[in-house]
Amino acid sequence: MASSSYHHLILFLLFFHLISHCFGAPSFRPKALVLPVSKDPTTLQYATRLTQRTPPVSVPLILHLGGQFLWVDCDKAYVSSTYRPARCNSAQCSLANSNSNSNSNSCGTCNSPPSPGCNNNTCGLIPENPFINTATGGELASDVIGVNSTNGSNPGPIVTVPNFLFSCGPTFLLKGLANKAQGIAGLGRTKISLPSQFSSTFSFAKTFAICLSSSSNSNGVVFFGDGPYRFLPRNNDVSSNLIYTPLIKNPEPSSEYFIKVNAIKVNDKEVPLNKTLLSIDSQGKGGTKFSTVNPYTVMHTSSYNALTKFFVKEVGDVATVKAMAPFEVCYDAKSFSSTRVGPGVPTIDIVLQNEEVVWRIFGANSMVAVNDDVICLGFVDGGDNTRTSIVIGGYQLENNLLQFDLAKSRVGFTGSLLFSQTTCANFNFSSDA
């Protein structure tokens, strides 16, 4: 009898183990996620990688801060047993706003044999490539996504989103993207952007933070979820230094991130700007937004001319040298001292909701070394017809941590991390496991 009871116990334990293995223990619910971000030296685009599909594949993508959603090339070798097209009039289509004017492919057909990106009775989106100003129709679908969790100091276990919504795009839409990129990862203000889907899946804060490295040899980082955001060498939480300004809604529907700029100063002296350009009008023109598409800050001609003229005046007796496109104000690199925060040039202040909330740009983010001998003011003339008056580009964002708090509709910024004796390349990507 004892032997029989023993065998029954063994069978029960084996059965319990099998059931546990099949259905899993309570799923790990991360407080935040993390992705590495690299700077492509040729295109100056910011790239990352997601794990997608079954079997899993590492998919290289270009970050688009204002992008509406994730899209990938499905024409070339997309193989996955977990790919699911979104059927017409489904909840997925509604969530993705597939029936809106901007995403007018509300119900599609495909004349070719069924495959990822080509199925009947599916709703669609309009994937875009902002680097070449091109958009086209694409199938809305879902698939498995894998990404590292984080405690804010290191990457943790990989977690999965089983039904992550994205759009298929054709191969030609990859034109102009960095070598080997297979699509674009949108971080914009929509219900199916990466921040929104990750937040919804894991029930953490509807918040994300970007920290772009200035080097193409070392990774920056994107966090999804609230801090801490810790960087070596001291493992300090840089989120404790965040200063916040409201995010502004554009009256024209937009997934981009806009802020209100009240003034620009050079060496604490206000630049005479046409203030009407700093506001967004009823057609959605004007104002200021952040961009990872533009490598440098682009300004309306009126504002650009005022800033560059004022900057040259504040530099003083140092002569400019021949302009080097796309820049117009250039100097001999040896004309300025070297400081912890870059060349010793006049500071540029972006004054936000009041005089106490200022984003100060030092030489490391204002001056671009175009070669060993010449540095140029890293701002670009966008012309008289630019839709947004000031587009703060990637170079000005580097080594500054920005936190986008979508629930509170605000963005926080640390200012240059160089003052804290760290950089965006100092997140510890070695595993804590």
Secondary structure, 3 states (H helix, E strand, C coil): CHHHHHHHHHHHHHHHHHHHHHHCCCCCCCCCEEEEEEECCCCCCEEEEEEECCCCEEEEEEEECCCCCCEEECCCCCCCCCCEECECCCHHHHHCCCCCHHHCCCCECCCCCCECCECCCECEECCEECCCCEECCEEEEEEEEEEEEECCCCEEEEEEEEEEEEEEECHHHHCCCCCCCCEEEECCCCCCCHHHHHHHHHCCCCEEEEECCCCCCCCEEEEECCCCCEECCCCEEHHHHCEEEEEECCCCCCCCCEECCCEEEECCEECCCCHHHHCECCCCCECEEECCCCCCEEECHHHHHHHHHHHHHHHCCCCEECCCCCCCCEEEHHHCCEECCEECCCCEEEECCCCCCEEEECHHHHEEECCCCEEEECEEECCCCCCCCEEECHHHHCCEEEEEECCCCEEEEEEEHHHHCCCHHHCCCCCCC
